[in-house]
Amino acid sequence: MVVTIGLARANYEQLLHNLAPESPAFIVLSRCPELHRWGRDTPLFKCVIIECNLDEAIVLLDAAKQHCAEAVADIEYGLKLSRAFDLIIDI
């Protein structure tokens, strides 16, 4: 299962800043440095798109719960969408 998560740039950077470079969550985040613009060209509207597997998404969720509560809802949303998509494919 592929999980796609969109994080605000500020949340992405906060997580990176607060995680140890050897942590599994840091490794997942460091694979996804490219910023994609949504809407206007201001930092508030920049988003990092993360594609990972289910286990990696859960690791990111756990890290966000500890280090960046603002990112939790976005990660949970990505998980819910991926699970819903898998249910549709299985039908």
Secondary structure per residue as TSV (DSSP state, phi and psi in degrees):
chain	resnum	aa	ss	phi	psi
A	1	M	-	360.0	129.0
A	2	V	E	-96.9	130.6
A	3	V	E	-110.4	128.1
A	4	T	E	-111.0	124.6
A	5	I	E	-123.8	133.2
A	6	G	E	-107.9	121.1
A	7	L	E	-116.3	141.4
A	8	A	E	-61.9	144.9
A	9	R	H	-55.1	-41.0
A	10	A	H	-62.3	-40.9
A	11	N	H	-68.6	-41.0
A	12	Y	H	-57.9	-48.3
A	13	E	H	-67.5	-36.0
A	14	Q	H	-63.9	-43.8
A	15	L	H	-62.1	-47.3
A	16	L	H	-58.3	-41.5
A	17	H	H	-66.0	-34.8
A	18	N	H	-93.7	-5.0
A	19	L	S	-102.4	146.3
A	20	A	-	-70.9	140.1
A	21	P	T	-56.9	-23.5
A	22	E	T	-90.7	-2.8
A	23	S	S	-73.2	146.8
A	24	P	H	-58.6	-37.7
A	25	A	H	-65.6	-39.6
A	26	F	H	-62.6	-41.2
A	27	I	H	-63.0	-42.2
A	28	V	H	-63.6	-46.3
A	29	L	H	-64.8	-36.7
A	30	S	H	-71.8	-15.4
A	31	R	T	-77.2	-11.7
A	32	C	-	-124.3	56.8
A	33	P	-	-82.3	-13.1
A	34	E	-	-74.8	131.0
A	35	L	E	-93.0	135.2
A	36	H	E	-111.4	136.7
A	37	R	E	-89.9	133.0
A	38	W	-	-118.4	115.0
A	39	G	S	80.8	-135.4
A	40	R	S	-69.4	170.0
A	41	D	S	-95.5	39.6
A	42	T	S	-110.3	155.6
A	43	P	G	-56.3	-30.3
A	44	L	G	-60.9	-29.6
A	45	F	G	-100.5	13.3
A	46	K	E	-93.1	143.0
A	47	C	E	-137.9	144.8
A	48	V	E	-103.3	127.6
A	49	I	E	-97.6	123.3
A	50	I	E	-115.2	124.2
A	51	E	E	-111.9	124.5
A	52	C	E	-150.6	176.8
A	53	N	E	-90.6	175.5
A	54	L	H	-59.2	-45.0
A	55	D	H	-61.6	-41.9
A	56	E	H	-66.5	-37.4
A	57	A	H	-64.5	-38.4
A	58	I	H	-66.8	-38.7
A	59	V	H	-61.7	-43.3
A	60	L	H	-63.3	-41.3
A	61	L	H	-61.0	-45.8
A	62	D	H	-61.5	-41.5
A	63	A	H	-65.7	-40.6
A	64	A	H	-65.1	-38.4
A	65	K	H	-60.9	-31.3
A	66	Q	H	-88.5	-33.8
A	67	H	H	-121.2	-14.6
A	68	C	-	-159.5	82.5
A	69	A	H	-58.5	-27.5
A	70	E	H	-65.3	-24.0
A	71	A	H	-87.1	-14.1
A	72	V	H	-58.7	-47.9
A	73	A	H	-61.8	-39.2
A	74	D	H	-66.5	-39.3
A	75	I	H	-69.3	-43.3
A	76	E	H	-61.4	-38.8
A	77	Y	H	-62.0	-45.0
A	78	G	H	-60.5	-40.6
A	79	L	H	-64.3	-44.9
A	80	K	H	-63.1	-43.3
A	81	L	H	-63.3	-40.8
A	82	S	H	-65.2	-41.6
A	83	R	H	-66.9	-40.4
A	84	A	H	-63.7	-41.1
A	85	F	H	-63.8	-41.8
A	86	D	H	-63.2	-35.9
A	87	L	H	-66.2	-39.2
A	88	I	H	-66.3	-42.2
A	89	I	H	-63.5	-37.0
A	90	D	H	-71.5	-18.5
A	91	I	-	-73.8	360.0
